[in-house]
Amino acid sequence: MKNIIFSTITGLSLTTLVGCSPSSSSSSVGSRVDSCSELNSATFNCRDMLGGIVEHTVKPLVSDFSMKAQTLKTDTAEYCASIDESDEGLKLTAVRDSWTKTMATWQQLEIMQFGPLLAEREEFYSWPLNDSCKYDEEVVLSLVAGYDINEGVTPARRGLGSLEYLVFNESMGITCDGDGNTSSALSNWNNKSDVEKRQDRCSYAEKVSSDLTTRAERLVQSYAGYELANDATSMQEATNLVSDALFYIDKKTKDAKLTELLPKSGSDTFKVNNLEFLYADINKEAVDNNLAGALALMDGTNDEAGIKDYLIAAGQTDLATDMIARLNEVISHSEEISQSYRDILTAAGAADVSNCINADAGTVAATATDLEMLCSLDNKVKAFTDDLKSRFVLTLGFSTPKEAEGDND
């Protein structure tokens, strides 16, 4: 690791720039010196950087998500109209493709949880709280006369996660267990024919996709006059919101989407059931889109400034270069994985545990298997998040989100 430059930065001492320990909670940022604004010069302006991130990175993705959600709604309705018809298979493929494209955009937005996205995220996607039993229950409830998805239906029962289950799940049986949690209504529904079950699930999917479209349109409107610089008491605090959002790569992408799939010891196993997407199996694509979102925040979009430009203005060009390079290395590494995560993990067995644990991101051979590439991917991501949790927050005086404090993995 390169040494952090402890000399003064454009007239600010490191003590002034940092203000307190990087392990402080985000709530303390407002009391700090507005270091981002203090670094304004002919080549860097903090407000312009924040404006560019919203205008050229976040808002276009939000608009793209809204348009794809509309297509998903249309394709869902067409699929529902085709059930038990000759073109049902083609229509099902179309709606699955629409969902996949919509989720691809959302996975980039997952890294941008500040402002309206932070406030509304759960309304669109509730992972890791996905619960197929709740989806089964809601399908049955939605058949009751007068049902309104806007009346008391929690986010955990609708949104993108429920649509994955409704259109990708090949099994027509309910997933609620039999220890007393299965109601008579669910049991009765389970006795229906498969065609009737597909129709019922599709009817609920139409309601969910319509609700999703409405919420996506509202999200677009919420960004119409939104300025990130006005979302905090200082430019520094506003920029810290972006920093906090980047930690998704650490706690979700690295830990939940990669590390939690893999054995941690010789007696451990591969964990297919920990996959983010159990039915659609776009787990690799989700990770790739998370990384793309992080790169957009760091590097900027359409030649606009990103967080790397704040690092450069703070005299940390080497760190900015390192972090961008590490992200690009991770993306390239992931692109070399040719199979889906589910296929890789399903084929892996006890004999592969040792090779997985010993897979080194720095020395993976050109002839490495997809399993070895997947097993070393979280170490590749860790090289970026280690910088994020140490050199990055220390140099720029950002806080570390509470959920990432004390995490020394």
N, C-alpha and C positions, 0 to 999 in steps of 0.2 A: 504494500500500500504506500502511495506517495505521501510525503509529509504535508500537512496542512500549512498553508502560509499564514504565519502569525503576525506579519507586519501590518502596518496601518493600511486601510483600504480607502482610497480617495479621502483621506483625512479623518476617517473614522477608525478608532481603535477596535480591536476584536471584541474587547469587553463591552464597548458601546454597541457594536453591531449585534452581538448575541444577546446581551441583556440578562440572560438567565440560562439555566441548564436546558439542553435540548430535550430532556425528559419531562419538561413541564407540560401541563395539560394545555390544550388549545385555548382554553378560556383566559389564559394569562397573557396571550399575545398582544392584546390591546394596550397593555401597559408599557410596551416596549417602544424604543425609538423607531420612527418610521424609516428604517434603513433603506427600503426599496426606493422611496422618494428621494432620500439623501444622495442616492447614486445617479440621479437624473443628469444627463449630459447631452452633448450633441449626437451621441450614438446610442443612447439608451434612455427611454422614458417609461417609468413604471406604469402609469395610467394607460399609456398606449399599448404596453405589453398585455395588460389585463384585458383591455378592449379587444385586442387582436385575438386573444385566446377565445373569447366569447363569440365574436363576430365571424371568425374564419375557421374555428375548429368546432365549438360546441353547437352553435345555431345551425350550421349546415347539416350536421348529423341529426339534430332533433327534427329538422324539416324532412330529411331523408327517412327517418324512422316513421314519421307521420304518414308519408306517402306510401311506404311499404305496408303500414298497418291498414291503410285503406284497401290496398290490393289484397291483403290477407282476408279482410272482411268479405270482399267480393268473391274470392276463390272459395272461402268457407261456405258461403251461401250456395254457390254452384255445386260444390261437392254434396252438400246436404240434399239438394234437389235431385242428385243422381243416384242416391243410395238404392241398391237393388236393381239398378239399370245397367245396361251394357257398358256404359262409359264411366262407371263408378271408379274403376281402378285409375283411369287417366285423371279424373277429377281429384282423387285422393293424392296422387303424385303432385298435382299442381298446388294444392293447399299446403302440402308438406314443404314444397319448394318455397312458397311464399313465407311460411313460418320461419324457415331456415334463414332466408334473406333478412327478414325483420329482426330476428335474434342476432344476426351478425352485426348489424348496426347497433343494437342495444348493448352488445358486449363491449363495443368501443365506448359507449356512453357510461358504462359501469365505472370507468376510470375517471369520470368527470362529475362526480357527485359533490357539487357545490352549487349554491343558488337554487333555482327551481328543481333541478334534478335531485339534489340532496333531499329536498322537502317531499318530492313526489315519487321517489324511486320505488318504494314499497307498493305503490298503486299499480305498477307495471310488472314487477318481477319480485317475488318473495323468497327466492333461493337465498340461503340453504334451508328454508322452512317448508320446502315442497312436501306435500302430504297427499298421496293418491287417494287415501280413504276419504279425505275431505272433498276431493273432486267427485268421487263416487256419490257421496251424500248429496252434493249440490246438484248433480244430474237429476237425482230423484226429486229433490225439493223443487227444482225448476219446472217440473211437470204439473205442479199444483196451479190451479186457476188463480190468476191475479199475481203470479210471481213477478217480482221486479228486482233485477240484479243490483239496482241502486239502493235497495232497501235492506240494510243490515248484512250484506254479503261482504265478508272481510276479504282483504287483498289475498290472503293465503288460499282462498277458494276460487280465485279468478286470475286474470292476467296471463302472461306468456307461459308460465309454468303449467297452468291448467290446460292450455291449448296443446302443449307438447303431449301431455297424457291423452287428451281427447282424440288427437288425430294420428299419433304415432303408435300408441299402444295396440298391439295385435290381439291381446287377450280381451275377451268380453266379460270375464268374471270380475266381481268386485274384489277389491284389495283390502277391505276392512277385515280385521281378525275376528275370530269366532268366540272371544272370551266375554261376550256380553255387550260388546260395542256395536254389534251388527243389529240394526233395527229391523222390525218386521217389514217395513217399507223397502229396505234394501234387499232383504231376503226375497220378497215378492218380485222385485225388479230382476233379481238374479235368475229368476225362473222364466224370464221372457226369452223369445227367440233371438238369435244373434242379429238378425236384420232389425228387429225392434230396438235392440240395445244400441246398435249403430245409429239409428234414427234419433233416439233419445239423447245420446251423447252429442250428436251433431247439432241437435236443437239447442243444447246448452252452449256448444262451441260458437254457434251463431250469436248468442247473447253476449258471450265473452268477447268475441272479436268486435262486435259493435261497440261495446263499452270501451274496449281498448282504443278504438279509433277516436271516440269522443274525447277520451283522456289525452290522447296524443295531440289532437287539435288544440286542446286547452294548454298543453305544455308548450306548443309553438307560440301561442299567444302570450304566455307568461314570459317568454324571452323577447317579446317585441320591444319593450322599453327597459329591459334589464341591463344593468351595468354592474359588473363584478366589483368595481372600485367603490360603489355605493353600498355594498353588502357588508361592510365592516367599518370600523372607526378610523382605519388608516390603510394606506396602500400595502404596508407590510402585513397587516392582519388579513387583508383580502388575498394577497399572494399566498399566505399561509394556508388558506382554504384550498388552494390548488395543490399545495404540498401535501396536505392531509389526504386529498383525493388520490394522489399517487400511491399512497400506502396500500391501496387495494391490491396492487401488484404483490406486495409482501404477504398480507394476511389472507387474501382470497386466492389470487392466481398461484402463488408459490405454495402456500401452506395447504389450502383446502382443495385446490384443483390438481395439484401435483403430488406433494409430499404425502397427503393422506391416502393416496392410491397405492403407495409402495411399501414394501417391508422395511422395517427399521432395525431388525435384528435377524439372526440366522433362523430363529424359530417363528418369525412373523410370516405373513402371507400377503399376496396381492389382493387388493380390495375393490373388486368391480362395483360393489354396491355403493361405494363412496363417489362414484362418478356424478358430476353435476347433471348430466343428461343421460338418464337411464333408458330412455325410449328413442330419442332422436339421434343420439350418439354423435353429436357435433362438439365433443369435448375438446379435441385438438383445435378446431376452428375457433372455439370460444377463447382459448388461451391465446391463439394468434391475434384475435381481435382485441383482447385486453392489452397485449403488447403494442399493437398498432395505436391504440388510444393513448397509452403512456408516451410513446414516441412523439405523437402529435402535440401533447402538452409540453414535452421537453424541447422539441426541436422547432415548434411553430408550424403553421400551415400557410401556404401561398406566400412564402417569403416574409411572413409576419414574425415578430419576436415570440419566442417561447421562454420557458424557465431557464434554459441554457444561457440565454442572453443576460439574465439577471446574474448568473454565475460569472459570466465573462466580465460584466460591469463591476463585479465585486473582486476582480483580480484572480478569478479561479478558472481560467481558460483550460488548464489541464484537466480539472475535475469535470468541466462541461464536456470536453472531448471524450474523456473516459466513460462517462455515463451514457452518452449517445452511442459510443462504440459498443459498449456492453449490451445495450438494447438491440442494436443491429445484429450482434453476434447471437443473441438468444433467438431472434426472429429467424435468422439463417439456419440455426441449429434445428429449430422446430420444423422448418420447411422440409428438412431432410427426412422427417418421419413420414413414411408413406401409408401406414395403416392407421385405422381409428384406434383410440385408446382402448375401447371395449374389446376389440379384436386382439390387441396386444396383451391385455391383462387376462383375457379368457384363455389364451393359449399358454400363458406362463404357468409354471408349476414350481414345486418345491426345489427342483434342481436348478431353477433360474434365480433363486433368491440371492445366493452369494454373488453371482455376476452383477445383479442389479445393485446391491449394496456397494460393491466395489467399482461401479461405473463412475469414472472420473470425467467431469465435463472438460477438463483441460487436456486430457490425453486420449479421448475417445478416438478410436481408429477409423479410417475411412471405410473399413469393412464392418463397422459396428452394426449390430442388428437393430431393428426398430425398438425392441425392448431395452437394449442398452442406451439407445438415444433418448428414450423416454425417461429412463432411470437417471440419466445425467442432466436432464433438462432443468430439474429444480435447482441443481447446483449452478447451472448457468444463470438462472434468474437470481439466485442468491448473490452472485457477484455484483449485480446491479442494486439489489435491495440492501446489501451491506453498506454500499456507498450512500444510499438514500438515508439509512438510519444513523449514519455517523458523520461523514465528511459534509454531506449535503445540508443536513439540519444545523450542524454546528457552524458552518461557514456563513449561512444565510440567516441564522438566528431564528429558525423555525422551531415550532414545538413538534413533538412526536405524539401522534394520536394515542390516547390512553390504551387502546386495545393492543398497541404495538410496544408499549413500554415494558421493559424487562425481558424482551424477547431477544435472546442472544444466539439464536440458532444460526 
